[in-house]
Amino acid sequence: TSHVIAFTRILNDPTHADYVPGAKVVAAYKGGSPDVESSHTRVDKYADELKTKWGLEIVPDLATLAQKVDAILLESVDGRKHLPQFREVVKYKKPVFIDKPLASTLEDAREIAKLAKQHGTPWFSTSSLRYSDAVMQFRSPNNNGVITWGPGPTEPHHYLDLSWYGIHPVEMLFALMGQGCETVTRTEAANMTEVTCQWKGGRIGTVRTLRPYGGYGAVVFRDKEVLQSGPKMRVNYAPMLKEIVDFFKTGKPPVTPEETLEIFAFMDAAQKSKEQGGKPV
């Protein structure tokens, strides 16, 4: 993913406007997926830039990588790769940040959480949109309804089609609503997907993914006010990377495994609702 370059730049370059101190990228393992275009067309270029511009050591396997570092950024763009790659590093008990999508199925996501618990390995996964300006500003226990939206391209090898790019507005929804989603209904149109969930206590949250692309946004309903993000939400990796660096130091994830697994249960229910013609799941 392009995040490998963006993250290295922010963590390793003190002159960068968004520089985040406290951690430095020193080594990398080049994975790659030959059947995913955004992987096989870019992975060599990214690896070369990491090596030549940033001076990283490119190692031959994940076991070598895990023994050279204090913490791991698992950045494969292909969510299917995350479970087998996590299996190789989990035994070293070093904190692991798993970039989006955590997995391509709910079953893989649950297995990652199970392995981490068995080995006592700290981990978390998130989208940078969770730390966008509007989401940080609107977070509150007083939110009784939320609508979020964002780009919705899909990737054919990911069973959970929302996990590919829809994960961004889905993460926004859960950051603003918290856990407690119970019943999911999905509606399809030519240029968008809409998924609505009834939360415990009667609250309603909705996420809309726009095809082929679109901007990000959110509307938050409270008892006496309605809040809406501006015409262009500001998205910056630095706030998320600060959370990642703190997590690497403390081992305490800012997003709990339970919330991340509920997000995947939400997307799994949405997929099943789609397969059943929009029935509630």
LINCORCOR-V730964 format. One record per residue. N is the residue number from 0. OMEGA is omega in whole degrees, 0 to 359 (999 if undefined). Layout:
# LINCORCOR-V730964
n-><N | N>
omega-><OMEGA | OMEGA>
This chain:
# LINCORCOR-V730964
n-><0 | 1 | 2 | 3 | 4 | 5 | 6 | 7 | 8 | 9 | 10 | 11 | 12 | 13 | 14 | 15 | 16 | 17 | 18 | 19 | 20 | 21 | 22 | 23 | 24 | 25 | 26 | 27 | 28 | 29 | 30 | 31 | 32 | 33 | 34 | 35 | 36 | 37 | 38 | 39 | 40 | 41 | 42 | 43 | 44 | 45 | 46 | 47 | 48 | 49 | 50 | 51 | 52 | 53 | 54 | 55 | 56 | 57 | 58 | 59 | 60 | 61 | 62 | 63 | 64 | 65 | 66 | 67 | 68 | 69 | 70 | 71 | 72 | 73 | 74 | 75 | 76 | 77 | 78 | 79 | 80 | 81 | 82 | 83 | 84 | 85 | 86 | 87 | 88 | 89 | 90 | 91 | 92 | 93 | 94 | 95 | 96 | 97 | 98 | 99 | 100 | 101 | 102 | 103 | 104 | 105 | 106 | 107 | 108 | 109 | 110 | 111 | 112 | 113 | 114 | 115 | 116 | 117 | 118 | 119 | 120 | 121 | 122 | 123 | 124 | 125 | 126 | 127 | 128 | 129 | 130 | 131 | 132 | 133 | 134 | 135 | 136 | 137 | 138 | 139 | 140 | 141 | 142 | 143 | 144 | 145 | 146 | 147 | 148 | 149 | 150 | 151 | 152 | 153 | 154 | 155 | 156 | 157 | 158 | 159 | 160 | 161 | 162 | 163 | 164 | 165 | 166 | 167 | 168 | 169 | 170 | 171 | 172 | 173 | 174 | 175 | 176 | 177 | 178 | 179 | 180 | 181 | 182 | 183 | 184 | 185 | 186 | 187 | 188 | 189 | 190 | 191 | 192 | 193 | 194 | 195 | 196 | 197 | 198 | 199 | 200 | 201 | 202 | 203 | 204 | 205 | 206 | 207 | 208 | 209 | 210 | 211 | 212 | 213 | 214 | 215 | 216 | 217 | 218 | 219 | 220 | 221 | 222 | 223 | 224 | 225 | 226 | 227 | 228 | 229 | 230 | 231 | 232 | 233 | 234 | 235 | 236 | 237 | 238 | 239 | 240 | 241 | 242 | 243 | 244 | 245 | 246 | 247 | 248 | 249 | 250 | 251 | 252 | 253 | 254 | 255 | 256 | 257 | 258 | 259 | 260 | 261 | 262 | 263 | 264 | 265 | 266 | 267 | 268 | 269 | 270 | 271 | 272 | 273 | 274 | 275 | 276 | 277 | 278 | 279 | 280>
omega-><177 | 179 | 182 | 178 | 182 | 182 | 180 | 179 | 184 | 183 | 189 | 185 | 181 | 180 | 181 | 183 | 181 | 184 | 177 | 180 | 172 | 178 | 180 | 177 | 186 | 183 | 181 | 172 | 181 | 176 | 177 | 180 | 184 | 182 | 176 | 187 | 183 | 173 | 189 | 179 | 186 | 191 | 180 | 180 | 180 | 180 | 180 | 180 | 177 | 183 | 188 | 183 | 187 | 174 | 180 | 172 | 176 | 186 | 188 | 183 | 184 | 178 | 177 | 180 | 185 | 182 | 182 | 190 | 178 | 183 | 189 | 169 | 179 | 194 | 178 | 181 | 182 | 181 | 178 | 183 | 191 | 179 | 179 | 178 | 178 | 177 | 184 | 184 | 188 | 184 | 180 | 173 | 179 | 182 | 182 | 168 | 180 | 184 | 180 | 351 | 179 | 181 | 177 | 178 | 175 | 181 | 178 | 179 | 180 | 180 | 176 | 180 | 180 | 179 | 180 | 180 | 180 | 185 | 182 | 182 | 178 | 178 | 165 | 180 | 178 | 168 | 177 | 180 | 176 | 183 | 174 | 186 | 184 | 181 | 179 | 182 | 188 | 182 | 182 | 174 | 181 | 179 | 179 | 174 | 184 | 169 | 174 | 177 | 180 | 180 | 184 | 175 | 182 | 180 | 192 | 182 | 179 | 182 | 175 | 187 | 177 | 186 | 186 | 178 | 178 | 179 | 182 | 178 | 175 | 176 | 177 | 181 | 182 | 175 | 183 | 183 | 186 | 180 | 176 | 178 | 184 | 185 | 187 | 176 | 183 | 178 | 182 | 170 | 184 | 187 | 180 | 171 | 176 | 179 | 180 | 179 | 172 | 179 | 173 | 179 | 175 | 177 | 181 | 176 | 183 | 174 | 180 | 176 | 189 | 180 | 359 | 178 | 176 | 179 | 178 | 176 | 180 | 170 | 182 | 180 | 174 | 185 | 187 | 180 | 174 | 181 | 179 | 177 | 180 | 183 | 178 | 180 | 178 | 180 | 184 | 181 | 188 | 179 | 178 | 180 | 174 | 178 | 180 | 180 | 177 | 178 | 178 | 181 | 188 | 186 | 181 | 183 | 178 | 173 | 186 | 174 | 181 | 179 | 179 | 178 | 176 | 176 | 179 | 174 | 176 | 181 | 177 | 177 | 178 | 178 | 180 | 176 | 176 | 182 | 181 | 175 | 177 | 178 | 176 | 179 | 999>
